Amino acid sequence: QAQLVESGGGLVQPGGSLTLSCVVSQSIFSRHALMAWYRQAPGKERESVATFTTGGSRTYADFVKGRFTISRDTTVNTLYLIMHSLKPDDTGVYYCHVQFRGSEYWGQGTQVTVSS
């Protein structure tokens, strides 16, 4: 059973930085997979934050452009979300997501709280 395990969340002050990690099972960590980060704020729908397309391009939601970077390290099967200039509106549970060969996989989520 493929797994995604996130870590790196926590409490940070506005303007601060955090890096989230998602260790992905080797069986689905492929350049042909679509890999993404989503988030869900309290009382809101889950929304896409950043994506690695199957072609290897990176796309970002407008509200994180210039502040967040999605990256991956194929040597350790890990997807990252590097977050800078964090705002209170960035508070939520962040989820790692993979689509590969017709199946979807989600991590358990990691809480990010931006507050002074």
C-alpha positions in Angstrom: 0.0 0.0 0.0 1.5 3.3 -1.1 1.9 5.9 1.6 2.5 9.6 1.9 3.8 11.0 5.2 4.0 14.7 5.8 6.0 16.5 8.4 7.3 20.0 9.2 4.2 21.9 10.2 4.0 24.0 13.3 3.4 27.5 14.7 5.2 30.4 13.1 4.9 34.2 13.3 3.7 36.3 10.4 6.5 36.8 8.0 8.2 33.6 9.0 9.2 30.5 7.1 8.5 26.8 7.2 9.4 23.8 5.0 7.0 20.9 4.7 8.2 17.5 3.7 6.3 14.5 2.3 8.0 11.1 2.1 6.3 9.2 -0.8 6.4 5.5 -1.3 8.9 4.6 -3.9 6.3 2.7 -6.0 4.5 5.9 -6.8 7.3 8.5 -6.7 7.7 8.9 -10.5 8.4 11.7 -12.8 5.2 10.5 -14.6 3.1 11.2 -11.4 1.3 14.4 -10.7 2.5 15.6 -7.2 1.0 18.4 -5.3 0.4 20.2 -2.1 -3.1 21.2 -1.0 -4.4 23.0 2.1 -7.6 23.3 4.0 -8.4 26.2 6.3 -11.0 25.8 9.0 -14.5 26.0 7.5 -13.2 26.2 4.0 -12.8 23.8 1.0 -9.5 22.1 0.4 -7.6 24.0 -2.3 -4.5 23.4 -4.4 -1.4 25.3 -3.4 1.4 24.0 -5.7 1.8 21.2 -8.3 4.5 19.3 -10.1 2.8 18.4 -13.4 3.5 15.1 -15.1 5.8 17.0 -17.5 7.8 18.3 -14.5 6.6 21.9 -14.6 5.6 23.7 -11.5 2.4 25.6 -11.0 1.2 27.7 -8.1 -2.0 29.2 -6.8 -2.0 33.0 -7.2 -2.1 33.5 -3.5 1.3 31.8 -2.9 3.2 32.9 -6.0 6.5 34.4 -5.1 6.3 33.1 -1.5 6.1 29.3 -1.8 8.3 26.8 -3.8 7.5 23.2 -4.5 10.5 20.9 -4.9 11.4 17.3 -4.8 14.4 15.1 -4.1 14.3 11.9 -6.1 17.2 10.3 -4.0 15.0 10.2 -0.9 11.5 10.1 -2.5 10.5 13.4 -0.8 8.3 16.2 -1.9 8.8 19.6 -0.3 6.9 22.8 0.1 9.2 25.7 1.1 7.1 28.6 2.5 8.3 32.1 3.1 6.6 35.4 4.1 3.8 33.5 5.8 0.5 35.2 6.5 -2.3 34.3 9.0 -4.4 33.4 5.9 -1.9 30.6 5.2 -3.1 28.8 8.4 -4.5 25.4 7.7 -3.8 21.7 7.3 -1.5 21.0 4.4 -1.8 17.8 2.5 0.5 16.0 0.1 -1.2 14.5 -3.0 -0.1 12.1 -5.7 -1.9 10.9 -8.8 -0.3 8.0 -10.6 -1.6 5.4 -13.0 -5.2 6.2 -12.3 -5.0 6.2 -8.5 -4.9 9.0 -6.0 -3.0 9.1 -2.7 -3.2 11.5 0.2 -1.1 12.1 3.2 -2.6 12.5 6.7 -1.9 16.3 6.7 0.3 18.6 8.8 -1.0 21.6 10.6 0.5 25.1 9.8 -0.5 27.9 12.1 0.6 31.5 11.4 0.0 33.7 14.3 1.7 36.2 16.6 
